[in-house]
């Protein structure tokens, strides 16, 4: 999850909790996102979902696909809820992401969408590799053991 600065503007809008279970996160990156006014107002109300979405590089640009932002009821001109949205990233980072997805078999997964301390909508995306079922079981076993160890230490004191 994105670190929380001491600001009243910081607010997590949508989080993809399953991404860390399904993917092995190599590295993450904060990117901007181009939105219309009604989309921002809908996000301020907190009506969005990025669980089924993904990012991809098309024609030298980074796009967020299948992210859901609910229509804003009071808007004169509404927006498409599952439209492709352009992500803002530096060209060097874009080239690195393109190389990772095309050559190394990685994928770009959105982790969290939030308002930063300046009140701008940001998206944290990760360069990740899909986990196999046995990797997921190993992660579960490791997590269960760490919880059990904490319980033992807590009760022992």
GUTI-937123 format. One record per residue (C-alpha): z, x, y. Coordinates in nm, 4 decimals. Example, Ala and Ser with C-alpha at 12.3 -4.5 7.8 and 13.67 -1.06 7.14 Angstrom:
GUTI-937123
       up     east    north
   0.7800   1.2300  -0.4500
   0.7140   1.3670  -0.1060
end
This chain:
GUTI-937123
       up     east    north
   0.0000   0.0000   0.0000
  -0.0597   0.1149   0.3552
   0.2397   0.2733   0.5220
   0.4146   0.0467   0.7684
   0.4502   0.1855   1.1193
   0.7234   0.0654   1.3541
   0.5101  -0.1918   1.5290
   0.5112  -0.5662   1.5712
   0.1308  -0.5730   1.5316
   0.1298  -0.4290   1.1775
   0.0691  -0.7004   0.9183
  -0.0701  -0.6897   0.5646
  -0.3323  -0.9625   0.5333
  -0.4564  -0.9216   0.1748
  -0.3705  -0.6868  -0.1077
  -0.5472  -0.6092  -0.4334
  -0.2497  -0.5445  -0.6622
  -0.4559  -0.5433  -0.9785
  -0.6700  -0.2511  -0.8603
  -0.4047   0.0082  -0.9441
  -0.3731  -0.1388  -1.2932
  -0.7470  -0.1605  -1.3666
  -0.8559   0.1622  -1.1958
  -0.7419   0.5209  -1.1761
  -0.7303   0.5892  -0.8029
  -0.8781   0.9293  -0.7113
  -0.8364   0.9048  -0.3335
  -0.8165   0.6406  -0.0653
  -0.9587   0.6078   0.2827
  -0.8957   0.3817   0.5813
  -1.2100   0.2171   0.7196
  -1.2832  -0.0343   0.9923
  -1.4577  -0.3643   0.9357
  -1.6956  -0.5653   1.1557
  -1.5732  -0.9240   1.1921
  -1.6545  -1.2296   1.4030
  -1.3924  -1.4016   1.6163
  -1.3284  -1.6885   1.3764
  -1.2784  -1.4388   1.0915
  -1.0129  -1.2490   1.2859
  -0.8318  -1.5722   1.3742
  -0.8386  -1.6773   1.0100
  -0.6968  -1.3383   0.9087
  -0.4162  -1.3741   1.1642
  -0.3203  -1.6992   0.9889
  -0.3308  -1.5023   0.6614
  -0.6050  -1.6771   0.4665
  -0.7966  -1.4105   0.2776
  -0.8428  -1.2566  -0.0654
  -0.9896  -0.9186  -0.1625
  -0.9007  -0.9252  -0.5324
  -1.2578  -0.9868  -0.6539
  -1.4320  -0.7778  -0.3916
  -1.5903  -0.4334  -0.4014
  -1.7539  -0.1908  -0.1608
  -2.0988  -0.0381  -0.2002
  -2.3369   0.1912  -0.0157
  -2.6686   0.0223   0.0678
  -2.9396   0.1795   0.2861
  -2.7013   0.4361   0.4301
  -2.4351   0.1798   0.5243
  -2.1071   0.0796   0.3609
  -2.0648  -0.2920   0.2816
  -1.7769  -0.5050   0.1565
  -1.9012  -0.7690  -0.0864
  -1.7339  -1.0850  -0.2165
  -1.4252  -1.0681   0.0057
  -1.2979  -1.4159   0.0906
  -1.1952  -1.5031   0.4461
  -1.1233  -1.8758   0.4805
  -1.3087  -2.0704   0.7505
  -1.1069  -2.1213   1.0686
  -1.0644  -2.4927   1.1329
  -1.0478  -2.4827   1.5157
  -1.3575  -2.2633   1.5572
  -1.6703  -2.4074   1.7175
  -1.8951  -2.1862   1.5075
  -1.7569  -2.1167   1.1641
  -1.8390  -1.8174   0.9466
  -1.9533  -1.7747   0.5869
  -1.6381  -1.7247   0.3697
  -1.7913  -1.4738   0.1238
  -2.0460  -1.2989   0.3462
  -2.1211  -0.9278   0.3141
  -1.9301  -0.7429   0.5844
  -2.0180  -0.4019   0.7212
  -1.7534  -0.1313   0.6973
  -1.7207   0.1417   0.9580
  -1.6875   0.4956   0.8285
  -1.7946   0.8423   0.9403
  -2.1235   0.9694   0.8005
  -1.9590   1.2628   0.6197
  -1.7202   1.0265   0.4393
  -2.0086   0.7908   0.3612
  -2.2065   1.0744   0.2009
  -1.9040   1.1739  -0.0065
  -1.8557   0.8147  -0.1245
  -2.2231   0.7789  -0.2095
  -2.2102   1.0989  -0.4161
  -1.8994   0.9812  -0.5982
  -2.0491   0.6445  -0.6884
  -2.3966   0.7650  -0.7858
  -2.3276   1.0940  -0.9590
  -1.9724   1.0768  -1.0895
  -1.9646   0.7139  -1.2076
  -1.6881   0.6095  -0.9692
  -1.6555   0.2792  -0.7859
  -1.5261   0.1790  -0.4429
  -1.2353  -0.0641  -0.4665
  -1.0573  -0.2275  -0.1706
  -0.6806  -0.1887  -0.1975
  -0.5343  -0.3547   0.1107
  -0.6539  -0.5271   0.4294
  -0.4181  -0.5140   0.7256
  -0.3781  -0.5168   1.1010
  -0.2853  -0.1671   1.2165
  -0.0360  -0.0847   1.4920
  -0.3055  -0.1404   1.7582
  -0.3856  -0.4861   1.6184
  -0.7218  -0.3895   1.4649
  -0.8246  -0.5032   1.1167
  -0.8456  -0.2085   0.8778
  -0.9299  -0.1891   0.5109
  -0.8026   0.0768   0.2734
  -1.0618   0.1472   0.0055
  -1.0265   0.3802  -0.2888
  -1.2681   0.5931  -0.4839
  -1.1638   0.4989  -0.8351
  -1.2612   0.5277  -1.1994
  -1.2158   0.2363  -1.4397
  -0.9380   0.2646  -1.6966
  -0.9895   0.2022  -2.0650
  -0.7495  -0.0254  -2.2555
  -0.5574   0.2654  -2.4066
  -0.5080   0.4125  -2.0568
  -0.3660   0.0804  -1.9378
  -0.1252   0.0722  -2.2331
  -0.0109   0.4259  -2.1535
   0.0493   0.3301  -1.7901
   0.2503   0.0261  -1.9019
   0.4602   0.2365  -2.1381
   0.5287   0.4951  -1.8682
   0.6281   0.2268  -1.6172
   0.8546   0.0526  -1.8718
   1.0247   0.3801  -1.9610
   1.0903   0.4655  -1.5960
   1.2449   0.1189  -1.5403
   1.4568   0.1543  -1.8510
   1.5676   0.5021  -1.7440
   1.6731   0.3671  -1.4028
   1.8768   0.0900  -1.5698
   2.0511   0.3422  -1.7962
   2.1353   0.5703  -1.5034
   2.2573   0.2763  -1.2949
   2.4837   0.1421  -1.5714
   2.6086   0.4894  -1.6645
   2.7596   0.5550  -1.3197
end
